[in-house]
Amino acid sequence: MFIDTLLIGISSGAIYSLMALALVLVWRSTRVVNFAQSGQAVLSTYIGYEITTKTHNYWVSLPLAIICGALIGSLVDLLFMRFLSKRVKSGPISEIAPVIATLGLLGLIQSVIGLIWGNAFLQYASPLSAKGFTFGSHTIPFSPQNLFIVLASAVVLAIFGVIFRFTNLGLALRASSFAPEIAQLAGIRVSRVRNIGWSFAGAAGAVAGAVITPTSTLSPNSLDLLFVSGFIAAVIGGLDSLVGAVVGGLVLGVSFSFILQYISSSVTFLAGFIILMIVLLVRPRGIFGKRVGRNA
């Protein structure tokens, strides 16, 4: 029972980690918490759903949905966030304006999805079996689909970890968020680099939506709870750390699983905020947060 509960938690935590990664990517690039991330993710998931419906092939739709997610993230920056930043350059609302704007953008995206696809719950065909692996006479609650979720999370973390730690682009992304004026003087095109950060986040959110939706249903609000869990995971791990996002997601997923199994489902959602408060009391910057430096 303990191992079964742990495996369920790891699978859930991997999904939280993907959404946390998307939030961390935007934060590291722009210092903005993007509350529209769930809307962007669900929009790219609907596009993936349409492609799957037409082609009857999930593996064709997945990379196309990821590309669409990246394009959506880029457009959000080009047509929305950049337009806003030019008009709110200073003053008491300059820091909070982008946060409020992303909340409004979330409602706008979900409304557009409702107009196009309606509000009915759709079933996204699962590419892999949802039946748990069997060892002898025992079937564990960890299926090929769960394994795919964990592997997808690991691949996304590895890709972005390499980019941020070992490439000039990663250095430019960190510099553009930490000291944009100095970065610009050093020859970095800050606006272009930040747009890449938004694209990366859109792609990560698209992966989250595409891998979790086949285990549930698709609707305009279907990823809202995932976003909340991803946000908590990102803060627990430290908003500046890619590894922290993954660790925070796994901590949250495993905690939820054990609370659900051994305590009660009625306190699961509240438990997330309790865990968050405990972590922040001990580590105000998150588990991997640091006072100096911006390492992953």
C-alpha positions as a printed NumPy array, in Angstrom:
array([[  0.   ,   0.   ,   0.   ],
       [  2.842,   2.396,   0.856],
       [  4.613,   1.787,  -2.472],
       [  1.345,   2.109,  -4.395],
       [  0.595,   5.436,  -2.733],
       [  4.133,   6.654,  -3.406],
       [  3.897,   5.779,  -7.117],
       [  0.596,   7.627,  -7.446],
       [  2.183,  10.643,  -5.778],
       [  5.194,  10.597,  -8.099],
       [  2.958,  10.51 , -11.162],
       [  0.849,  13.43 ,  -9.895],
       [  3.932,  15.319,  -8.777],
       [  5.457,  15.041, -12.245],
       [  2.463,  16.905, -13.673],
       [  2.662,  19.6  , -11.   ],
       [  6.349,  19.908, -11.837],
       [  5.626,  20.609, -15.503],
       [  3.257,  23.456, -14.662],
       [  5.719,  24.75 , -12.054],
       [  8.457,  24.675, -14.701],
       [  6.335,  26.834, -16.999],
       [  5.847,  29.402, -14.233],
       [  9.535,  29.383, -13.296],
       [ 10.561,  29.88 , -16.93 ],
       [  8.495,  33.067, -17.209],
       [  9.625,  34.265, -13.782],
       [ 13.303,  33.703, -14.545],
       [ 12.979,  35.517, -17.858],
       [ 10.697,  38.42 , -16.949],
       [ 10.118,  38.472, -13.145],
       [  6.388,  38.095, -13.809],
       [  4.109,  35.448, -12.289],
       [  1.962,  34.423, -15.25 ],
       [ -1.514,  33.598, -13.953],
       [ -2.669,  33.066, -17.536],
       [ -0.45 ,  29.98 , -17.814],
       [ -3.314,  27.535, -17.315],
       [ -5.311,  29.296, -20.035],
       [ -2.388,  29.132, -22.457],
       [ -1.867,  25.455, -21.62 ],
       [ -5.501,  24.522, -22.077],
       [ -5.682,  26.397, -25.399],
       [ -2.715,  24.455, -26.763],
       [ -4.329,  21.274, -25.419],
       [ -7.528,  22.003, -27.345],
       [ -5.434,  22.475, -30.481],
       [ -3.763,  19.124, -29.78 ],
       [ -7.201,  17.58 , -29.26 ],
       [ -8.362,  18.858, -32.643],
       [ -5.256,  17.488, -34.37 ],
       [ -5.699,  14.126, -32.641],
       [ -9.351,  14.018, -33.709],
       [ -8.422,  14.695, -37.324],
       [ -5.352,  12.451, -37.555],
       [ -6.29 ,   9.797, -34.953],
       [ -2.663,   9.921, -33.892],
       [ -1.647,  11.35 , -30.514],
       [  2.059,  11.218, -31.37 ],
       [  1.488,  13.537, -34.315],
       [ -0.54 ,  15.986, -32.258],
       [  1.871,  16.153, -29.313],
       [  4.791,  17.977, -31.008],
       [  2.361,  20.207, -32.911],
       [  0.596,  21.13 , -29.66 ],
       [  3.966,  21.962, -28.093],
       [  4.852,  24.191, -31.054],
       [  1.466,  25.895, -30.76 ],
       [  2.041,  26.354, -27.03 ],
       [  5.354,  28.075, -27.753],
       [  3.705,  30.32 , -30.356],
       [  0.908,  31.226, -27.944],
       [  3.465,  32.156, -25.295],
       [  5.352,  34.287, -27.797],
       [  2.16 ,  36.071, -28.894],
       [  1.134,  36.737, -25.298],
       [  4.429,  38.559, -24.831],
       [  4.412,  40.385, -28.185],
       [  0.78 ,  41.47 , -28.281],
       [ -0.064,  41.763, -24.608],
       [  2.772,  41.977, -22.079],
       [  5.068,  44.144, -24.215],
       [  2.183,  46.491, -25.05 ],
       [  1.399,  46.754, -21.327],
       [  4.991,  47.35 , -20.225],
       [  5.369,  50.287, -22.626],
       [  2.441,  52.038, -20.949],
       [  3.168,  51.144, -17.339],
       [  6.894,  51.821, -17.069],
       [  6.972,  53.267, -13.57 ],
       [  4.784,  54.196, -10.656],
       [  3.086,  52.337,  -7.812],
       [  1.297,  49.858, -10.093],
       [  4.206,  49.047, -12.409],
       [  5.029,  45.801, -10.605],
       [  1.494,  44.586,  -9.898],
       [  0.01 ,  45.557, -13.281],
       [  1.412,  42.536, -15.184],
       [  0.004,  40.146, -12.562],
       [ -3.463,  41.697, -12.764],
       [ -3.213,  41.716, -16.558],
       [ -2.441,  37.996, -16.714],
       [ -5.5  ,  37.278, -14.572],
       [ -7.62 ,  39.195, -17.069],
       [ -5.924,  37.394, -19.943],
       [ -6.774,  34.043, -18.34 ],
       [-10.478,  34.927, -18.357],
       [-10.246,  36.13 , -21.96 ],
       [ -8.561,  32.939, -23.189],
       [-11.058,  30.706, -21.401],
       [-13.965,  32.708, -22.82 ],
       [-12.593,  32.374, -26.36 ],
       [-12.171,  28.613, -25.844],
       [-15.778,  28.398, -24.669],
       [-16.991,  30.259, -27.76 ],
       [-15.07 ,  28.009, -30.142],
       [-15.341,  24.586, -28.498],
       [-18.146,  25.072, -25.981],
       [-18.048,  24.182, -22.284],
       [-18.804,  20.469, -22.577],
       [-16.308,  17.978, -21.185],
       [-14.323,  16.334, -23.973],
       [-12.414,  13.072, -23.823],
       [ -8.841,  13.267, -25.072],
       [ -7.844,   9.805, -26.312],
       [ -5.063,   8.272, -24.232],
       [ -2.033,   7.16 , -26.273],
       [ -1.014,   4.5  , -23.773],
       [ -2.71 ,   2.037, -21.488],
       [ -4.072,   3.372, -18.193],
       [ -3.944,  -0.113, -16.672],
       [ -1.26 ,  -0.521, -14.045],
       [  1.789,  -2.727, -14.524],
       [  1.341,  -6.272, -13.238],
       [  4.043,  -8.114, -11.308],
       [  2.99 , -11.659, -10.567],
       [ -0.476, -11.442,  -9.051],
       [ -0.154,  -7.82 ,  -7.995],
       [ -1.136,  -4.876, -10.196],
       [  0.372,  -1.575,  -9.127],
       [ -1.423,   1.771,  -9.678],
       [  1.287,   2.92 , -12.07 ],
       [  0.492,   2.514, -15.739],
       [  2.364,   3.096, -19.021],
       [  0.566,   6.449, -19.179],
       [  1.915,   7.366, -15.72 ],
       [  5.406,   6.329, -16.796],
       [  5.087,   8.523, -19.882],
       [  4.105,  11.478, -17.677],
       [  7.168,  11.012, -15.464],
       [  9.511,  10.59 , -18.439],
       [  8.056,  13.649, -20.192],
       [  8.675,  15.728, -17.076],
       [ 12.244,  14.445, -16.827],
       [ 12.958,  15.227, -20.495],
       [ 11.558,  18.761, -20.207],
       [ 13.626,  19.409, -17.073],
       [ 16.776,  18.053, -18.747],
       [ 16.306,  20.192, -21.861],
       [ 15.722,  23.434, -19.999],
       [ 18.365,  22.606, -17.417],
       [ 20.972,  22.281, -20.174],
       [ 19.776,  25.476, -21.854],
       [ 19.904,  27.581, -18.696],
       [ 23.139,  26.182, -17.301],
       [ 25.337,  25.529, -20.337],
       [ 24.293,  27.861, -23.167],
       [ 24.702,  31.538, -23.976],
       [ 20.937,  31.744, -24.362],
       [ 20.463,  30.581, -20.783],
       [ 22.927,  33.195, -19.563],
       [ 21.106,  35.851, -21.583],
       [ 17.762,  34.781, -20.115],
       [ 19.1  ,  35.083, -16.585],
       [ 20.815,  38.393, -17.245],
       [ 17.727,  39.888, -18.929],
       [ 15.556,  39.208, -15.892],
       [ 18.117,  40.063, -13.216],
       [ 19.533,  43.294, -14.687],
       [ 17.888,  44.182, -18.023],
       [ 19.613,  47.574, -18.343],
       [ 23.075,  46.09 , -17.869],
       [ 22.217,  43.175, -20.163],
       [ 21.176,  45.607, -22.868],
       [ 24.44 ,  47.527, -22.497],
       [ 26.257,  44.2  , -22.908],
       [ 24.618,  43.736, -26.302],
       [ 21.784,  41.402, -25.299],
       [ 18.494,  42.043, -27.071],
       [ 16.424,  41.878, -23.905],
       [ 12.998,  42.014, -25.565],
       [ 13.855,  39.133, -27.909],
       [ 15.366,  37.057, -25.105],
       [ 12.317,  37.578, -22.901],
       [ 10.081,  36.531, -25.77 ],
       [ 12.034,  33.281, -25.972],
       [ 11.383,  32.793, -22.256],
       [  7.653,  33.173, -22.808],
       [  7.848,  30.695, -25.69 ],
       [  9.673,  28.146, -23.528],
       [  7.022,  28.511, -20.822],
       [  4.233,  28.07 , -23.359],
       [  5.856,  24.887, -24.622],
       [  6.243,  23.483, -21.094],
       [  2.597,  24.277, -20.317],
       [  1.54 ,  22.563, -23.534],
       [  3.389,  19.409, -22.5  ],
       [  1.614,  19.487, -19.131],
       [ -1.799,  19.806, -20.756],
       [ -1.138,  17.198, -23.422],
       [  0.075,  14.511, -21.016],
       [ -2.418,  15.02 , -18.165],
       [ -5.631,  15.529, -20.157],
       [ -5.826,  11.938, -21.502],
       [ -6.134,  10.783, -17.859],
       [ -9.111,  13.095, -17.222],
       [-11.36 ,  15.334, -19.335],
       [-10.869,  18.537, -21.303],
       [-12.805,  21.754, -20.653],
       [-11.957,  25.49 , -20.602],
       [-11.259,  25.308, -16.854],
       [ -9.802,  21.805, -16.694],
       [ -6.259,  22.936, -15.883],
       [ -7.092,  25.559, -13.238],
       [ -6.479,  23.252, -10.281],
       [ -3.3  ,  22.018, -11.955],
       [ -2.144,  25.623, -12.168],
       [ -2.803,  26.201,  -8.461],
       [ -0.826,  23.083,  -7.577],
       [  1.935,  24.081,  -9.999],
       [  2.139,  27.549,  -8.467],
       [  2.395,  26.114,  -4.959],
       [  5.063,  23.68 ,  -6.183],
       [  7.056,  26.492,  -7.82 ],
       [  7.028,  28.58 ,  -4.642],
       [  7.91 ,  25.572,  -2.477],
       [ 10.892,  24.756,  -4.698],
       [ 11.953,  28.364,  -5.199],
       [ 10.761,  30.489,  -8.099],
       [ 14.294,  30.882,  -9.451],
       [ 15.091,  27.161,  -9.63 ],
       [ 14.17 ,  24.68 , -12.348],
       [ 15.21 ,  21.8  , -10.106],
       [ 13.222,  23.393,  -7.305],
       [ 10.104,  23.367,  -9.498],
       [ 10.462,  19.621, -10.019],
       [ 11.251,  18.892,  -6.37 ],
       [  8.373,  21.109,  -5.256],
       [  6.005,  19.281,  -7.597],
       [  7.116,  15.868,  -6.336],
       [  6.874,  16.957,  -2.686],
       [  3.365,  18.232,  -3.298],
       [  2.256,  15.209,  -5.327],
       [  3.523,  12.657,  -2.808],
       [  2.07 ,  14.65 ,   0.1  ],
       [ -1.336,  14.838,  -1.589],
       [ -1.254,  11.118,  -2.312],
       [ -0.542,  10.128,   1.294],
       [ -3.073,  12.613,   2.676],
       [ -5.709,  11.264,   0.283],
       [ -4.898,   7.664,   1.204],
       [ -4.444,   7.912,   4.96 ],
       [ -6.358,  11.007,   6.088],
       [ -9.187,  12.393,   3.933],
       [ -9.807,  13.764,   0.468],
       [-11.623,  16.747,   2.011],
       [ -8.398,  18.257,   3.356],
       [ -6.161,  17.59 ,   0.334],
       [ -6.509,  21.037,  -1.244],
       [ -6.068,  22.838,   2.082],
       [ -3.022,  20.691,   2.814],
       [ -1.202,  22.218,  -0.158],
       [ -1.338,  25.678,   1.387],
       [ -0.37 ,  24.317,   4.789],
       [  2.703,  22.655,   3.246],
       [  3.486,  25.924,   1.472],
       [  3.309,  27.929,   4.714],
       [  5.507,  25.425,   6.566],
       [  8.167,  25.507,   3.844],
       [  8.134,  29.314,   3.653],
       [  8.459,  29.623,   7.428],
       [ 11.598,  27.484,   7.302],
       [ 12.885,  28.585,   3.873],
       [ 11.247,  31.906,   2.864],
       [ 12.814,  31.702,  -0.618],
       [ 11.779,  28.084,  -1.147],
       [ 13.767,  24.875,  -0.834],
       [ 16.257,  25.78 ,  -3.56 ],
       [ 15.918,  29.542,  -3.353],
       [ 19.113,  31.515,  -2.748],
       [ 19.899,  35.028,  -1.672],
       [ 22.523,  35.395,  -4.378],
       [ 23.075,  33.642,  -7.683],
       [ 20.504,  32.283, -10.069],
       [ 21.56 ,  28.689, -10.55 ],
       [ 18.98 ,  26.098, -11.548]])
